[in-house]
Amino acid sequence: MQFVLFHGSFGYPEENWFPQLKQKLEVLGQKVIIPQFPIENWDEFTKKGLNQKAKNQNLDKWLKTFEKILPQLNKKEKICFVGHSLGPVFILHVVEKFNIQLDCAIFVSPFFELPPKIWQFDKVNTTFYKTSFDFEKLKKLIPTSYVLYSDSDPYVDKNNCILFGKALDSSIIIVRRAGHMGGDVKLSEFPLVFDLCATRLDLSLYQTYLFHLNDKHSSDYIRSSYPTIIHLKPEYINDEGNFHFKNLKESGFATFMSGSKTWDPHSRYYEDGRAAAKRLKYLIRVILVEKTSDLERKVLIEQIRSDIIGGVKAYLCMLDDMKQYGKEPDFGIWDDNYVCMILYDGNKNMKEFVLDSRKETLKNAQKWRNMILKKATRIYDVDKDISNFIKNNNKRITQ
């Protein structure tokens, strides 16, 4: 999705909550543009006094600036405009003039026109004021919109915001004691605006998990500079697992090391996986057998038996048969959207796990999955098939 953020009078892209909103949306893979529109210098403008005209900030110059932005927008993809203060009324000028079809718009502290409370704002805003828009046309071009207003705004009366919202059939949201929702209250983060933006996104499973991490304030664990790769500490493995099992739409594939030291076959993680298997196209778990004696462990047999009963397709494959195909044998592929790789230290303790959504990584993991399944043995009858697998592979070892 494409987002364009519109600042207000005397504004700039780096002010208020714009930078963080841009960053959070870009982490989710969205395109964000924050144009710098021509503005006056507040101090110089104030010194020259009342008997002057705005040279830089006027409707004509802002429209000409936006004309340079317009080619950057792909009409085949969804577009959302977010405006603050003067930004919303300028958005209406832009949409009406250029016939831009939006998915939605978010208007923060909007107005059509304001009484001249502060002469500097009145001088630079005058050319933008308008109440005679073609609202029927605008409502078709902006089918979904939100108006946010504060009950303590020193510049924009709530009635101006409500009038703006009603003219566009917007959803109107009050934000308590938030001033002008900008520099006057040092609002450097605005979670409500981000949440409204996020409701319009068609996120992949990987992007949805990034959103989940941000929502949990877990971004400290995102250490890669690339939004397509994140590294997480071991304690987050269950959170990620429970999340993907609940949100999978198509399929899942995962390996499991037969020599894993401790786990509970009936933990929430595995029970969530079995619940997911009942609604998915398929969910496959392949036990990579480090040595055949591992298959005599009661806990591993219980794992396989419970998986099969729960609808998971269970396989066995000798680890030695697969070492030549990949560096990290303990991995999963979720909805063919991202790969989860478990990394271990020298003592076989989990060091971290990595989520990777790069196309090259996915392609290699899919090839590895296919190779594993060609070598693997499907388990239908737990006792019989495991016994045969042990016999067949013990013969190979002795030959």
N, C-alpha and C positions, 0 to 999 in steps of 0.2 A: 504494500500500500504506500501511497505517496502523501506526505504531510507538508503543508506550507504554513509557517508560523508568521503572523503579522504583528509587529510591535506597534506601539502607540505614539502619541506626540512626544517629540524630543527623545524618542526611544532608539534602541539598538539591539542587535541579536544577542549580545552577551549579557543582557540585563535580566533581572528577575528569575523566573523559573524556566525560561527558554532553554538555556544550555543543558540542564539536567533532563528535561523532557526530550530533547534531541538525542542525548546520549542513551537514555533508556529505550527509546524507540529504535535506535540504530542497533542496539544489542539484540533486538528481536528481528533484525534483518530488514527494517523498513527504511525507505528513502525519506530524508527530512531536509527541507530547504528553509532557511531563515534569511530572507532578503534584508539588506540595509536600504531603507528608503531615505530620500533626502530630508534632512532636518536642520533646524536652526541651532546655533550655539546658544544655550540658555543665558549665559552671562552677557555675551555681546548683544543678544536680542533685548535683554532687560535694560541695558545701558542706553540703547537707542530710543527707548520709550514708546509711548502709545502711537505716535504719529509715523508709523512705518508699516510697510507691507512685508509679509513673509516672502523671502526670495527663493527659499529652497523647499520648504514644506507646504505644498499645495496639491490639490487633487490632480492637476494636469501632470506634474512631475512624477507623482507617485504612480500614475497609470503608465507613463512612459517607462518607468523603471520596471514595472511588472511585465510589460511587453517583452522585456529581455528574459524574464523568468519563464514565461509561458512555453517556449519551445522545450524546456526541460521536463515538462509534464507529459506523461504518456496517457492519452485519452482512453486507451484500452485497459488501463489499470485503475483501481479505485483511488479517489482523491479525497483528502480531508483538509479543510482549512481551519486553523485555530487563530483567533484574533483577540487581542487585549486592548481595551479602552477605545482608542480611535480605530484600531484594527478591524473590529466587526463591521462598522458602517462602510469602511473601505472595501471589505470583502464583498458587500452587497453591490457596490459600484463595479467591481471587477467581474463578478459572476454575471451581472446583468449586461455589461458591455461586451464581454467576450464569450457569452453563452457557455460557460464552463459547467459541465455536469459533475456535481459532487456526490460522494457517498454520504458525507455528513459535514457539519460545521460545528465548532464549539466557540461560543461568543462569551468572553469574560469581561464583565463591566461594560456592556454595550450601551449605545445611545444613538438616536438619530440626530439630535442637536441638544446643546446645553445652554443654560443661562450663563451670561458672562461673569462668573464668579472670580476667575483669575484671568486677567487680560492677556497674559502671554499665551495661554491655551486657546482662548477665544480667537486670537489673531491667526494662529496657525491651523485652527480647525474649521474656520468658517467655510472654506470652499468645499469641504467634505459633507457639510450638513445637507440632509435631504430627507423628505418624508413622502415624496411622490414616486417611490419605486413601483415597478410592476410586480406587486407581491404575488399574484397568481403565477406569474412566470418564475419568480424566485423560489416559490414553494415546490415547483416541479424540479428545478435545478438543484435545490437543497432539500431533499425529501426528509432528512433527519437532521435535527439541530438541537443544541442545548444552550441555554442561557444561564450563566452563573452570575449572581449578584450578591453583594455583601450588605448587611444591615448597618454597617458603620463606614460606608464609602463616603469620604469627604468631598468628592467631586461629582459623582453620579448618583442621583436620587433613585431609590428602588423603583419608583413609578416609571422612570425612563427605561430601565432595564426590562420591566414587565411589559411595557408597551412594545418594545423591540421584539420580545419573545412572542407575544400574542400575534403580532403582524405576520410572523413566519411560522406559527403553530409549533414553536419550539417547546421542548421540555424545560421548565424553569426550575432552577435549583438555588436555594439560598445558602450562603456560606456565612456562618455567624462570626462577627467581630473580626473580619479579615481586611478592613480598610478598602483600598482600591485594588487589592490583590496584586500588588506589585512592589516597587521600591519603597513606598511609604511604610510598609510593614515588614520590609526586608524578607519578602517571600521568595526564597531561592529554590524551594521545592514545592510542587503542587500535585500531590498524589491523585487528587480527584480528577484533574485534567488528564493525567496519564491513564487512569482507569477508564475514563470515557473513551479515550483513543483506543485502548486495548480491546474494548467491546466490539470494535469495528473490524478487528483483524481476523484473517483466516490463517491461524498459526499452524505450522507443522508441529509434530510431537516434540521435536527438539526445541523449537522456539517456545512452545508452551511450558516446557520444563525451565527454560531460562526465566520466563515470566514468573513461574512458581518460585524459583530461587530468589529473584528480586523481591517478591512479595514476602518471603520469609526473612528478608534482610541478610541473605547468605552470600551476597556478592563478594565478600572478602575472600571466598574460596575460589573465585574465578580469577585464575592467575595468568592465563594466556592472554596475549594481546590480540588474539584472533577470536571473533565471536563464534567461529565455527568449531572451536575446540575449548573445552573447559576441563580443568583438573580439580578433583574434589578429594577431600580427606576421607579415610575409610569409614568414619562414623556417619557419613551421608549415604552410604550404599543402600541401606534399607529405605531411606526416604526416596531416593531415585527409583528403586525397584518398585516400591508401592505405588509411586506416581505413574510409572509407565504401564504397569499392569492395569491400572484404573482407566488410563487414557488411550490405550492401544485401540486401533480401529480395524486393522487387518490381520497382522501376524507378528509372531515373535520367534526368535531362535536364540538359544544360549547353550554354551558348554558348561560343564561342571567337572572339576578335578576330583577324581576318586579318592585322592589322598588328603582332601581337605580335613583339617584337624577337628573343628567343632562346628556344628550347626544343628538346628532343630528342623526336621522334615515337616513339622506342623507349625512352624513360625508364621507370623502374619505375612511375611514375604512370599513364602511358598503357597500358602492358602490363597493369597490374592492372585497368584499366578494360575492356580487351578480354577479359580472363579473366572478369570479372563479366558481360559482355554475353552470354556463352554460357549462363549459368544464369538470367538475369533475364527477366521478361516483355518488357521492352525497355530499351535504353540508347540515348539519342539525343544526338548532338552537332551543334549548328548552328553553322556558320562564319558569323559576321556580317562581311560583306565591306565594308571601309572604302572600297576602290577596286578596280576590276576587275583592275588590274595586279598586285594582291597574289596573284591566282590563278595567276600565272605562276611564282611562287616554288617551287623544287623541294622545299623542306622542307615547304611547305604541301600540295603534291600528294602527297608521301609520307605525310603525316599522314592525309589523307583515304583514300588507298588502303589503308593499314594498318588504319584503323578499319573499313572495309567488310569486309576479309578477316577481321578479328577479331570480326565480328558486331555492331559498332556501326552504328546507322542514321545515315547522314551526310546533312546538309542544307546548302544554301547560302541565304543571305538577305542582301539589301543592308541595311547598317546604317541608311542614310538612311530606309528604309521603316519602321524600328522606333523611331526616336528619340522620336517623339511619345507612345509608350506607356509609357516608363519612364525613370527617371533613371540607373540603373546597368545597362547592357546586358550586362555580363559577370557571369553568375550561373548557379547550378545549383539544381535541386530534387531532393532525394534521398528516395526512398520516400514522396513527398508528406508528409514529416514535418518537414523544415526546409529553409530557403533559405540558400545560401551566395552572398554578394555580394562581388565584388572591387572595391576602391576604389583609384583611381589619383590621383597628384599631377598638377600641371600639365605635367610632362615625360613623362607616360604611364608612369611607374614605379609599381609596386604600392606603395600606402601601407599598407594593411592589408586583411584580409578579415573579414567579419562573418557569423556564423551566427545565424539568426533563426528561432525556432519559433513565433512569434505567429500566431494564426489569421488575422488581418487581412493580415499579410505573405504568408503562404502563399496566401491567396485571390487577392491581387493578382498574385503571381508565376505562379500557375496560369493566370490570365487572359492574362498577357503571353506565357506559353509557347504558349497556344492561338492567339493572334494571330500570333506568329512562325511557327508551323507552317502557318498558312493562307497566309502570304506566301512561305514557303520552298519551295525546289525539292529534292526527294529525288535523291541521287546514286546511281546504280546502276553505270553505265559511266563511270569516272573521266574519261578523255580526252574522250569524246563529250559527256557531260552538262556538264562544266565549260566546254568550248568553246561549247556552245549558250547557257549561262548568261551568258558574257561577251558574246556577240553580242547577245543579247536586251537586256541591260542597257546596253550601249553605244548601242544604237538609241534607248533611252529618253532617254539623256543628250543625244543630238544632236538629238532631236525638239523 
